[in-house]
Amino acid sequence: MHHLFQLQPEGVERAGRRLRRIRRTGGRTAVKRTARAGGMGGPRWAGADGGVVGARCQTGRVTTTTTYIAFLRAINVGGRTVTMERLRALFAELGLGGVRSYIQSGNVFFSTDEPDRAALTRRIEEHLADALGYPVPVLLRTVEEVAALLDAEPFAGIEATPDVRLMVVFLSEPLPVDLTVPFTSPKGDYEVVGADPGTAYVVIHLRGGRMNTNPGTLFGPSYPGLSTSRFLHTTAKILAAARKT
């Protein structure tokens, strides 16, 4: 036998009021934020009846772990040498997780829940300078950011040859506004074929099999930032290595 639940008259009236209230709020139960002085957890939310919603579900600060690729400038060039084992140890000393590296040019992968990228960059640079005795500019990019720039095919239609190199230049600051892209150097030894706020895409033309252009000085004295470069094919390999677990 099926038992039917029958509302009393006062129950019918309450149900009708609730239905009208839900219709006015688009099917959502109206809530209001209440201020709290002190106490644990985040802000509390009160329902229409004054009861606290989610008071027993406080989880504290919500953090997101990000995997970064640190592109280091001027590592293992000009007599400044450091082993990748030492470099990984220096990153680990900062409490960064899952520290790995790829080849000797200064490409380090790590994870962190630090939300302030600029502060994290400064902390890494200061630690490296203190430990190594010379400045090491660091440019941080997430794995997703590097994947996106490669997926955009910034060198579409341009082929790498024995005399042509395709170079990704990571920037600490956007290019100067007076630098119009695309442009070709006066000597024709390089072309900046595209740029976004964090990256420039450069085609290098070798002369006699040699690269006579210093990527660190491509943008002239008006450029206020720092840069470090990787060949396109190397950037793709760095990304693939960073994605490995």
Helices and strands as residue ranges (DSSP letters): H 9-24, E 31-34, E 44-47, E 52-53, E 66-72, H 84-92, E 97-101, E 107-112, H 117-132, E 138-142, H 143-151, E 164-171, E 183-184, E 190-196, E 199-205, G 215-217, E 227-231, H 232-243
